[in-house]
Amino acid sequence: MPQDSSLEPGSRWEVLTRTGADTPMGDLLRRYWWPIAGASELEKPGTLPVRLMGEDLVLYKDLGGKYGLIDRHCRHRRADLSYGYVEERGLRCNYHGWLYDADGSCLAQPYEDMAHPEARLRDQIRIKAYPVEELGGLLWAYLGPEPRPLVPDWEFFSWKNGFRQIVKAEIPCNWFQCQENSIDPVHFEWTHSNWSVRLAGATGPYTPQHVKVDFSEFEYGFQYKRIRTDTSEHDRLWTIGRVCLWPNGLFTGNHVEFRVPIDDENTLSVMWHFSRVPREQEPYVQNRIPTWQGPITDPATGRWITSHVMNQDFVTWVGQGRIADRSKEYLASSDRGIFMIRRRFLDDMKAIAHGQDPKAIIRDPTASREIMLPVAEREILIDGFTRAEMMNNPLPRRGLQGYIFQTGQPPDIRAAFLAAMGFTEAEATADPRPFDPLAPAPR
């Protein structure tokens, strides 16, 4: 596999993984909006500590309902503002009462304002602050220069008649090796399908093999496509495929996975998931999108959890080390997509150095409304299916039996999901047929 020769190997790999504000990649990534929390985590006014690209911040919702994202440490004596308390406007430090607004201005310094009102010391004080927006049940942060772009309004945020949930996990490795997984079709055969066979105690049969993969770039990311021994060029996963969503996502139709850099050695995984309800449940309106965080290790053994799809991914990511040593890898033909996204990131660093926007920046409001993406299962996700059709299709039926992507779904969210789908726990019985999410669609 050809490699970029314009940089020495050490600096080439380092530039792709370093996200600090004073790094080329950090400068690039700050041009995008990042999902940092579910809105349901701050349904009531309060605070939430956040670390994003090496910056320690506090996200808050004040008594007036406004969100703010500011430096975690007070400008006065560096107290931890995640323990502060919100007022009608802004966040107040619990140490000496200094009050900050969402734009970083200091609104009050109680003692100084009382003892030396003429000095107006608060006018000289500003704290680091970043804009926050809510979209799709997620809270998004922007750490880059103005003018800021628009938060992408992806079409799936507006899909109707679906139960949505947001699932988080903190992964102890660099975000870039997580995102490279977003354009790696062959891993599914081995990390999920075949490994699950072995984890269940069987030695086979294994899933059909990949025989052809392809990759292409489009406006909002890259597509990857696959043909297996049981499919042809007429299959939806070849004609449409899946989406490596720029700059930090994997979109597969019913869910999107965002990889958010906490710092250079830790990643916040944020999944937004949509489960289409049966037609008998229409119209279904969900007023609240729940957010939950799943475990990644077994407390009894200290080993990584391997039972669920995303947990299996986590094992492969952290197994590469906190920051993967790419000077020791050997890319093969199935890794062409990985080379393509590395090249695009390197090109975008050069673009912003020349004052240009990087890939997938949206500034036109008319272009940011329900942005359509390639979706292999569009008809089912939009038009839905009957309850009987759901029970006869292994893929949606498997979703009834329990959340397959991450372990640890809270019982109340499981109950809300079943209520939305119109099933009882007893009705969500196991399907005796083999489960293969990449199998040809029933016709």
N, C-alpha and C positions, 0 to 999 in steps of 0.2 A: 504494500500500500504506500503510495507516495506521501511524503511528508513536506511540510512547509520548511524551506531552507533559509528563510530570511532572518531567522533568529536562532541563537544557540539553543540546544535542547533544554538546558536548565531554565533559561529565561522564558522560552516558549511555554513550557508547562506552568511555570509560576504565574505568568501573566494571565492565564486562563482561570486560575483558582483563587487569586487574591482579590478580595472584595472591599478592602478598606478605602476610605474616601480619597486617599492620596495615591491610588493605584489606577492604571488604565482600565482594568475590568470593573473596579469599583465605580469609576466615573461613568462608564457605560451603563452599568446596571442601575445606577441612580436616575437614569432617564426614563425608567418604567415605574408603574404603580405595582405595589406588592401587597398581597393579602396577608394580614398580620393577626387577624382574629375573626371570630364569628360575632356578628352583631348581638347574638343571644348571650354572649359572655358579658355584655354590658347592657343588659336590658334595663337594669336599675342604674342610677348614677353611681359612679365609683371609679376605681383605677385598676390597671392591669400592667404589670411590668413587661417590657418588650425589649428584646435585643435583636437588632437588624443590621446586618453587614458590619458587625463589630461595634455598633453604636448602642449604648445603654440608654433606653428611653422609657417613658411611662405614657401609656395610652389612658385617656380618661374620658368620662362623660359627665358633664357638669349638671347642676340642678336645672339648668335651662334647657337641657337636652342636646347641648352642643358637644361634639367630640374634639379632643385635642391630643397632640402627640408632641411631647416636649422632653428635654433632657431629664434624665432620671434624678439628677442631683441639683439641689437648690444652689443658686448663685451665691447665697450668703455664706453658709458654712458646710455646703455639700451634703446636707441631709438627704435621705432617700425619699423622693417625692412619691414613690408608689405607696408610701404609708401616709401621704397627705390626705386632705379631705376636700371634696369638691364643694364649691359655693354656687350661687345662682349663675355666676359667670367666672369660670376659671377653676384652677386648682391651688389650694393653699398648703404651704409647707407646715407640717405638724411640729416643727422645731421652734420657729420664731414668728410664724404667721405670714411670711411673705406670700403674696398672691400673684399668680401668673395667668395670663390669658392664652388662648390657643395660638395667637400670633407671636408669642414669645415676650410680649411686653409685661412689665411688672406693674400691677394695678395697685398694690398696697404694700407698705412696710410699716406695720402698726406702730412700733415704738418711734421710728424716725419721723413718721407722719405726725405723731403727737408731739414729740419733743422738739423737732426741728422742721416744722412745716415749710419754712422758707427755703430750705436746702433742696427740696424735691429730689432727693437722692434716687427715688424710684424711676425717675425719667432717664437716668443714666444706665439703668439695668435692663438687659435683655437676656433671655434664655434661649437656647437652641430650640427651634420649633419647626414642625413639618405639617403639611396639610393632610387631612384625613377625609375620605369619602366612603359612603356606604353604597354598596351595589351587590345584588344577588345574595343578600344575607351575610356578606363579608365586609369587613372594614379594611380599607386599602390605604397604604401610606406612600407618599412620594417624597424622596429625599434629594431630588436633583435640582438643576437650575430652572429658573423661570425663562420663558413662559412654559408652564407645565402642560403636558399633553392631557388628553381625556382618558378617563378610566375606560378600557374597552368594555362595551356592553355586548357581551357574547350572547348569541341567540338563545342558548340553553337557559339563561337566567329568566327568560320570559315564557318558557314552555309551560303549558297548563296541564292540570290534572295529574300532578305528580307529587310524591312525597320526597322532600329534599332533606338532606342532612349534611353537616360539615364535620369531618373527622381529621383530627390532628395527631401528630406524633413528632417527637424530637429525636433526630437521628444523629449519632456522633460521627459524622464525616462531612467532608466538603460537599457543597451543593452541586458542583459540576459533575461529579461522578453519578449523582442521582439523576441529573438531567440527561446525561448520555444514555441512560436506560430508556428514555422517552423515544429513542429512535433506534431501538434494538429489537426487531421483531423475533429473531430466532430464540432469544432468551426465554420467551414464553413457553416454547416446547419443552425446555429442560428445567427451568426454574420453577414453573408452575405445574404444567401437565405431568411430566414424567416424575419429577421429584415428589409430587403429591401421591403418585402411585406407590413409590417406595416408602414414603412416610406412613402410608396406610398399611404397610407390612407386606405388600405384594411385590413381585418381581416383573410384572407385566400384566396385560400387554401395554406397550408404550403407545403414545399418541402418534398419528400420522406425521411424517417428517416434512420439513420445509424442503422444497426443491428449487424455489426461485424467490428472490426478494428484489424490490426496487425502491428507489428513493427519488423524490423530486421536491423542489422548493416552490412555495407560493407566497402570497402577500403576507400571511400571518403565521408562517412557520414552514414546516416540511411535512410531506406525507410519506408514509412508508406502506408498502404493499407486500403481500405474500401469496404464494401458491404452495399448497401442500400436496402430498400424494393422494389425498382424497378430494382435491378441488381442482378447478381449471381457471382459465383467464376470464371466465364468465362469473366467477364468484365475487361477492361484494367486497371481500377483503383484498381483492386484486383490482377491481374496477374503481373502488373508492378508498379503501384502506383506513388507516388511522392517522392521527395528527400529532406531531411534535409541535406544540403550541409555543410561539415565541413570546418571551425568551426563556420561560421556566416551567412549561407545562406539558402534560400528556393528556390529550383529549381522545376518548374512545367512544363517545356517543352518550352513554348514560352517566358518565362521570368525567371530571377533570382533576388531575393531580398537579398541584403546584409545589415546586421545590424552592423554598425561601431561605436564603443564607442568613443564619443567625450570626455566624462569624465564619472564619476560614476552616474551622474544624467541626462545625455543627450546622445542621439543617433542620428547619421546620417543614415537615410534610403537611400540606393542607389539601384535603380532598373534598370536593363538592360533588355530591351524588344525587342523582335523579332517578326515582323509581316510578314508572308509569303505572297508574292505578287501572284496574279493569274498567271497561266501559260502563258496567253496572254501577260503579261508584261515582260516575260523573253527575253533576259537576263537583269536582273536589277542589276546595280552596284551603291552602295551608297558610295560617296566619303567622306562624313562627317557625323558623328553620333552626332546629336544635344543633348545638355544637358539643362534641365530646372528644376526649383524648384517650387513645388506646395505648396500652403497655407494649413495650418491645422486647422485654426480657422476662423470663420465668423466674419469679422470686424464689422458688424452691431450689433451682439449679444454677441461676445466674446466666444461663444460656439464652441465646436469642430465640424468640418464639418463631416457629416455622409453620404453623397451622393454617394461616390465612394468606391471601394473595399478596397484599402489601407487606406483610411481615416477612414473606419469602424474599421480596425485593430488598427489604432493609438488610437482610443477612448478606446478600450479594454486594450491597453498597459498602457496608462497614467492613466487610472482609477484605476490601482493597486498601484499608488503612485510613487514617484520619484524612489524609490527602493522598490520593492514589499516585504512585510513582510511575508516570507514563513513559519514562525513559526505559522501563523494563518490559513494556508491553509489546505484543506482536500482533498488529491489526491484520485481519483477514478480509476476504471479499464481502462477507456479510456485515462488516463494520464500515462500509462506505458512507452510511448516513452519519456516523460519528465523526468521520473526517470532514464531512460537509458542514456540520454545525460548528466544529472547531474553526474551520476556515471562515465561516460567516461572522463569528464573534471577533476574530482577528481583523477582518475587513471593517467591521463596525467600529472598532477602536480607532482605526485610521480615519474613518468617516467623521466621527465626532471631533477628532483632533483638527479637522479642516472645517469645523463649524456646520457639519451636515447632521441631519437626523439619522439615527440608526434604524434598523429594520423594525417594521410593525408599530411605529409611532403614529398615533391618530390625533389629528388636530381639528378636523372638520366634523362638527356636530352631526351633520346629516349622514356621515359615514360611520358613526359610532352607535347606531341604533340597531340592536338585534343583529349583530354581525354574523352572517352565515358562515358555517364551516363545513367541510366534508363530513358527512355522517352516514355510515354504512347502514344503520338501522333506522333511518329517519322515519319511514312510514309507521313502524311500530311505536316509536317514541312520541310521534305527533298524533297519529290517528288512534293508537291504542289497540287493545285486543279484548275479547270477552273473557270472562272468568274461566270458561271451559277451554278456550284456546290457551290461556295462561297455564292451566294444569297439564296440557298436552305438549307444551314446549319446554324442553329440559332447562333452557337458560333462565327464563323468568321464574319457573317453578323452583329452581335451585335457590334463587334469591329469597323465596318465601321461608326457606328452612332455617335461615340465620344469615347474618351479615357476613359475606364471604371475603371482604377485602381486608378488614382489620379485626383483631380480637378485642373484646372488652366493651362491646356495645351495651350501654346501660339498659336495664330492664324497662324503664319508662319509655325510652325511645323505641325499643323493640315493640312494646305494646302499642305505641302511637302508629308505628309502621303497619302493623297487622290491622289495626282499626281502619287506617286509610285504604288498605288493600281489600278490606271486607272479608278477612279470613280470621278464624280462631287459631290458636296454637295447635289444637288437635288436627285441624284441617291442613296445616302446613307440614304434611308428612313427607318423608324422604321419597325421592323418585328412584325406583330400582334401576332405571336405565343409566348407562355411563354418562357422565357429565363432561362435555368437551365444548368450551365456549367458542372455539375456532372452527367447529364443524360447519359444513354447509348449511345454510338456512333451510328450514322445512319448506316444502313447496306444495 
